[in-house]
Structure formats: C-alpha cells, structure tokens
Amino acid sequence: MPKDLTEGSLSKNLLYMAVPTMGGFAVQVLYDIVDMFWIGKISSRAIAGVAVFSSIFWLISVLNEIIGTGSVSMISQAYGAKDYARVNRTIEQTIVFKIFVALIATILLILFLKPLMMFFSKDEEVITAGIDYGFWRIFFLPIFFATYSIYTALRTTGESKLPNIMMAVGAVTNMVLDPIFMFTRVPGLNIRGLGLGVKGAAIATVVASSVVFVWGLIVLFRGQGVIKITPAGLFKLDWSIDKKLLVVGLPSGIEMFLRNLSNMIMVKLFSMYGSTVLAAIGIVDRMIGLAFVPLMGFSIGTSTIVGQCLGANKIERAERTVLLAALYNALFLSALVVLANISPQLVIEFFTKDQAVVREGAFAIRLGSWAVLIAGFSISLMSAFFGAGYTKAAMFSSIVGRWFVQVPYSVLVAVVLKLPIKFLWFSFLFAEIGEISYASAVFFKGKWKSYRVI
C-alpha cells in the first residue's frame, strides 16, 4: 500500500523503498543476462547485433525519459503535500503522454533502424541480427513506455513491493519463453520450440511486457490506496500538468539523449576495433547491469523520499536521505568491485568461448567495476535533483562527464592517436570522474533544496 515517507526512520524508509526495487531490477538484469546467454548460443555476431540495436534503442527512449522524470517529482511532491486528486491526474497524464511519444519513436525507428545498423557495422550477420531483434521491440514500444509509467506511479506514492513483483513476473516469463521461441529444440529439455532465432528473443520480451502492462492497468483502475485512475481520465488532456511534465522532464530528456548519443559514438569508436570488441561490449553491458541493481534501488527510493519530503517542506530530512543512500551504495559496490576482479574470464566464458571476446571482456569488467563505484556516488547525489525536479543539474553533470571528458578523450585515442583498445576502455572511468565532480559541486551548493514543481 502507498506509504508516507516523510515520517519515521530514515534508514528504514530508504531500505523499504530500495530493497524491493533492487529485487525487481535484479530479476530484470538476470533476464538480460539469460537473454544474452541464449543469443550467444546462436553466435558472437548475434550478440554484437543485439548490442548495437540496444544502443540505438536507448537513444530513442529519451522520449520516455522526458515524461517519466517529470512525473517522478510531480507525483511524489503532490503525494507529500497530500494533494491526492492531483496525484491521480498526473498519473493519467503520464500514461497518455508516454503512449503518444512512443508512437513517434516507433515511426522514427522504423525509418532509421537499418541505416543506423549499417552505420555501426558492415558485417551482414551483425546487421541482420540487430534488425530481426529490433523490429519486434519497435512495434510494441507504446506498451514498454506505458509500463514504466505504471511502475513510477506506484513507487512515487510509497508502494515499493508491487511494481517490483510485476517486474519480476515479467522477467521470469521472458526467461521461460526465450528458449521456446528461439530454438527448434529447447536446449537441455529437448522439447519442441518455435525456432525463430534472435527474433524469438524479442517476441518473448513483447509477450512478457504485455502481460505486465495489462496487470498494471487493472491495478490502477481498481485502486491502490489513494491511487485510482479512470479510463475516461486517460482521454482528457490537462495542459497545466502536461506542460509541467515537459518542462520538468525536458532537461532530463536532453541529458539522456546526449548520454545515449555519446554511447552511440562510443559504440562506433569501439566498432573500429572489430566485431569481437562489439560482442564484448554486449556482454559487459549486461554484467555491469548487475552493479546497477543497488544503484537503481537506492536512486528510485531516494528520489521518491526526497520528493515527498520537499512536498512536506522537510528539507533537512531530504538531504540526510541522499547522504545515507550514498553510503549504502558505497558499501554495496565495494563488494562488487572485489568480485569483478577475482576471475572475470569465467564470467565472459559463460556467454561465449571465443577467446578473443573473453580477453577483451575480462579487462573491461575489471575497469568497469571501478567506474561503477564512482557512479554510485554521483547517482546518489542526482537522486536529490530528480526528487526536487531540478533536472538541469543532472543534465549538465552528464554533459561534463560524457562530452567534456569521455568523447574528446576517446576520439583522441581511437581516431587521432590510434592507440590499442585498452586505452579506449579507460574512457568510462574518466567520464565518471568528471560527472561526480560536477554533481558534488551542485549538490553541496544546495539550490535543489528550494526547488518545487507543484
């Protein structure tokens, strides 16, 4: 049930929000790993194709970010102020807007997916795998976007468990369906499958996401505590809310666009070193995702608590929550750094036996673990900005890390000096150092404390 997070123990409230969220994201990351495991059974080039599509997909998902980020601060602050009618209106508008922008994104991706795949790779097998996987994900983009809104609606009103149960059910369903849809005979079980290859992995994701979407709508229509939306409310535009969703979320959308654009540039630079490196990126991204489980848990929990506390004008409580989240992140990620440096080769060999990919992936996991440790601090601080709706700070933090540090350094390494690939992997570490430097300066200056969106 929804919970007032402006009262009680800081630590208990933070863990109440963060731990279930970690559980949901952990299962989701586990799905990503299993998904890549099955794709790896097809070929390392199939892994590379899906990795390239994923970078393109995350670029277009900036449209989802614009509306979603605005909704986090608006819903949580309205809930903290106990304006429940506005909470429900904002939830309805968020879902409608998400579907609308997803339709725009679908059209853009249909038009540009193949040219973009060809830009990143000349390998026909890589291009075909990316397109086969991508088109199914593209056509069901409105469902993906709207499902994120359902999760946000529940979390920002203090319901920590249900959205993560939904995520877990969706991920488990996906894992079960993957081998059935991908192979003519399911490995290990020898039962008949559909034999759809890489395309089957995408269809499994679509089916699982659709189940969760319908489930979430039923929950919101029936009511969850003070939350209850109506079908009629999904067909009414409220410009006062819609405008704020755009204004508050636009800097975050720009931030995500620039971040993902820098990621695409990085993929292009890495592709200059061959398909082996692209395959390593696809695997390493999934593994680094494990480290982001605690980060996302504490980030979402912290943003919600900050929003509610600022709505209730409890500023000191909001600040202490952010610092506590940074401490918890440091503890979790320090353990992950140790694990990542013990035997990373075994991790990569779980997905592929290609020794060239194993060598590249092992080095990247070691280095990436340190980058994620630094990211833990900056993400904790930026949770304050998202909860307050002070999203410009997060945007500039990302610009500093990605565009003032990572991209110039990477172009210098790969294009100008043509140094070995190991130098390019260091760009991720340098990017996080730039980002934490800016985020720290803005956080301790304190302007976010006086920022409101209601």
N, C-alpha and C positions, 0 to 999 in steps of 0.2 A: 504494500500500500504506500501511497505518497507520504513523504516524511518532511517535517520542518527541521532543517539542518542549521537553524540559527541558534539553537539551544543545545545544551548537553556537552559531553566530552568532545574535544576537537579530534582526538585520535580515534575514538570510537566512530564518530560520524564519517571521518575520512576513510577508515577501513570498511565501514558499512557500505559506502559508495564504491570504493576502489576494488575490493576483493571480488565481489560478484562480477564486476566489469572485467577484471582480469580473467576470470573463468570463462566468460563468453568469448573474449578475444583469444584466449589460449586455444580454445577449441577451433576457432576460426583459423588461427595460424597453423594449427595441426592439420586442418583441412588443406591449407595452401601447400604444406609440406607433402602430404599424401598425394595431392593432385600432381605436384611436380614429380613425385616418385613414379606414378603411373605414366606420366608423359615421358619420363626418362626411359621407360621400357620400350618406347617407340624409337627414339633416337636422341642424341645430344642436340641435333639440329632442331628437333621439335621443341626441346627446352628453349633454345635460342629464339625460335619464332614466337612462343608464348611470352618470353621475357620482353621482346621488342613490342609486342602488342600491349603488354601491361604498361609500359612507359607511355604509350600513346593514350591508352585508356585513362590513366591518371591525369594526363594533361587536360582532357575534356571534362573530367569530373570536377574541374574548378567551378563549373556552373552549379553543381551540387553544394560545393563549399560556400558559395556566396549566400545562399538562402539558409543553409544549415548553421553557419556560425552566428548569423544574426539571431536565429531562433534560440540558440543556447542562452545568450544573455537576456533576451527579451522574456522568454518563458520563466527562467529561474528568478529574475528580478520581480516579475509580476507575481510569482508564487510567494516570494519572500515578503512582498507588500500585501499579500492576501487578496489580490485582485483576481479572483478565480474566473470571472467572466472573460477577462482579457487573456488569461492563460488559455482557455479553450478556443477563443477566436484566433489567437496566434498559432496554435497547433493546426487548426483547419487551414489557415492561410499558408502555412509552411508546406503542408502536404500538396495543396493545389499548385503552388509555385514550383515545387520540386518536379511534379509531373510535367508541367509546362516547359521548364528549361531542359528536362530530359528529352523531350520531343525535338527540341532544337539541336541538342547534342547528337541525337540519333541521325538526323539529316546530315550534319557536318561529318560524322564518322563514315556514313555510307559513301559520301562523295570522296573523302580523302584517305580512307584507310589503305587502299592498295598503293597509291603514290607514296604515302608515308612509309609503308613497309619496304618499298623498293629503295627509298632514300637511305634507310638504315642498313640494308643488306642486299647484296647481289646474288646471294645463294637462293636458288629456286625453292629448295626444300624448306628453308627458314621462312621465306615469304609465304609459301602455301600453308604452312602450319599456322602462322600468325593470322592469316585471313580466315582459314577454316574455323579456328577457335574464336576469332574476334567477331564475326558477323552475328553469331548467335547471342553473344553478350550485348552487342549493339542494339538489336531489335527489342530487347527487354530492359533497356536502360531505365524507362519510367518506373518500373517495378523496383529496380535496385535503389534509385534515388528516393522514392517514397518510403521504402522500408527503413532507410536511415532516419527519416523524419519520425517514424513511429518509435524507434529506439530513443531518439532525442527527447520526444515528448514525455516518455516515461522516466528517463534518467533525470531530467532537469526538474522534475517535481518530486525527486527523492525516492523513486521506485527503482531500487538497484538490482533486484533479482530477476524480475520477469523479462526485461529486454535481453538479458544475458542467457536466460533459458531458451529464449527464441533463437538467439544466435547459435547456441549450442545445438539445438534441434536441427536448424538449417544446415550447419556444418556436418553433423553426423549423417544426415540424409544425403548430403552431397558426397561424402566419403563412400557410402554404401553404393550409390548409383554410379560413381565414376567407372569402376572396372566393368560393371554390367553394360554400360553404354559404350565403352571404348573398345573392348576386345570381343572377338568371336567366341572365345572360351575364357572365362574368368580365371586368371592365374591362381593356382593353389586350390581352387574349388572344382575346376573342370566342369562348370555349368555353362550353358549356352548364353552368350551375350549378344549385343546388337552389332558389334564390330564397326563402330563409327569413327574410331581413331581419336585424333585430337578434338575433332568436332564433338565427340561424345562427352568429353570433359566439360565443355561449355554448356551443352544441353543439360547435363546433370546439375550444374550451377543454377541454370534458369529454373528448373523444376523445384529445387530446394528453396530458392529465393521466393518463388511464387507462393509456396505453401506458407512461409513465414509472413509474407505480406498480407495474405487473407486472414491469417490468425491475428495479426496486429490490428487490422481494421475492425475485426469483431470485438476485440478487447476495448478499443477506443469508443466504438458505438454503444456497447453495453455499459461502459463507465468503469473507471478505476479511481476510486476515491472521489476527489473533486473534479477529476478529468472526465469529460463526456462530450464527444463531438457528435454532430448530426450530419446525415447525408446532405441535407439542404445547405448546411454551413460550408460544404465543400464546393458549392456552386455560387457563392457570394463573395465578391471582392470587397475588401476593406482597405482602401488606399492608405489610410493612416497607419495601418500595420504593415502593408506591403512595402510602402516607401521606406519605413524604418528597417525592415528586413534587408532591403537592398543597400541602404546607406550604411548600416552597421556591418553587413557582411561583405560589402564590396572590397574594402582593403584586404580582408582575409582571402577573398577570391583572387585578387591581384597577386597576393603573396603566394597562394597555391599555384596559380598559373605560372608565375616566374620560377617557383621552385621546381615545378614539373617540367617547365621548358628547359631549365638548367639540367634536369635529369636526362631529358632527351638529347641535349647536346653532349652530355657525358656518355650516353649510350653510343652516339655517333662516333665520339672520340675513341671509345673502347672498341668499336667495331673495326677501327683501322688496324687493330691487332689480330683480327680474325674471328671466326665463328666459335672457336674454342673459348675465347675470353667472354663472348656473349653468353655462352652456356654457363660459364662460371658465375656471371652476374645474376642470371636467373635463379641459380641455386642459392647463392649468398644472400640475395634479397629475401628469400623465404626464411633462411636461418636467422638473419638479423631481425626478422619479424618476431622471432621468439623474445628477443630482448625488449621489443616494444610492447610486449604484453603488460608488464608492470607500468611502463611509461603511460600507456593509454588508459590503464585503470586509474592511476592517480591523477592524470590530466583531466579526464572527464569528471571524476569525483571532485577534484579541486575546483574546476570551473563552475560546477553546479553550486558548491558551497559558497564560493566567492560571490556568485550572482545573488543567491538568497540572502547572504549577509549584507551585501551592499544595498539590496532592496529594503532590508530591515534597518539600514544605516548602522551596522555593526562592523565598522571599518577595521579595527584592530584584530577582530576575530578572523576576518578575511585574510589579512596579512599573515597572521600566525599559521593559518591553514596552509598557505603557499609554502612557507619555510619548512613546515613539517613534512609536506609532500616531497620537497627536495631532499630532505634527509632520508626518507624511506626509499626514494628512487636510488640514492647513492648506495644504500645497503644492498638492495636487490641486484643492481647492475654490477657491483664489485664482485659478487659471487659469479655472475655470468661471464665476466672478463676472465676469471680463473678457469672456468670450464671451457671457454672458447680457445684457450691457449694450450690445453692439455694434449689433445690429439685431433686437430681439425681435419686431417686427411680422412679419418674414418667417417666423419660427417658427410663429406663430399662423395665418398665411395658408396654411400647409401643410395645416392641418386644415379651415379654413373661410374663405370670402371675405366673410362677414358682418362689415362694418367695425366695427360696434358691439362685437362679440365681440373683434375684433382689438385695438381700443383698450384694452379692459379687460384682456385677456390680456397685452399688452405691458407695461403698468405693473406688473402682478402678478409677471411673470417677473423684472423688474429688482429689485423689492423682495424677492422671494422668494429670490433668489440670495444676498443678504446674510444673510438669516435662516438659510439652509442652512450658510453659512460658520461662523456661531456654533454651529449644531447639531453641526457636525463635532467641536468640542472637547468638548461635553457627552456626545455619544455615545461618544467615545473613553474618557472617564472612567467612564462607566457600564458599559463593557465589563468593567472590573475588578469591578464589583458582580455582574454576571451570571456571570462566571467563578468568583467566590467563592461564589455562591449567596446573596449579601447583597442580595436583591431589594427589600427595604423601601426602601433608599436611592433606587433608581430610581423607585419608586412615589411617594415624597414629592417627588422632583425634578420629576416630571411634574405633580403636583398644584400645586406652586408656579407653574410656568410657565403651565399651562392654566387653572387655577381661581382662582388668586390674581391673575393678571395678564390673560391673554387674554380670558376670558369676561366679567369685570366691565367691562373697557375696551370690549369690543365691544357689550355691552348699552347702555352709556353712549352710544356713538357712534350705533348704529342705532336704538335704541328711545327713549332719553331725549332726546338732542340732535338726532337725525335728520340727521346730517351726511352729506355726499357719500360715495360708495362708496370713494373713495381712502383715507379715514381708516380704514375697516374693514380694508383690506389691511395696514395697519401693525400690526395685532394679532399677526400671525405673527412679526414681528421682535421685538416686545416680549415675546412668550411665550418665545422662545429666550433672551433676555437673562435672564429670571427663572430658567429651567431651568439655564443654565450657572452662575449664581451659587450655587445650592444644591448642584449636583453637585460644584463645585470645593471648597466648604467640607467636604463629607463625604469626598471622596477624600483630601484632604491631612490630614484628621484621622486617617485610617488604620485605622479599626476593621475595614474589609473584609479587611485582611491576616490577621487571626486567625480569620476565619470559615471553617467547614468544613461539608460536608454528607454526608461519608462516615464 
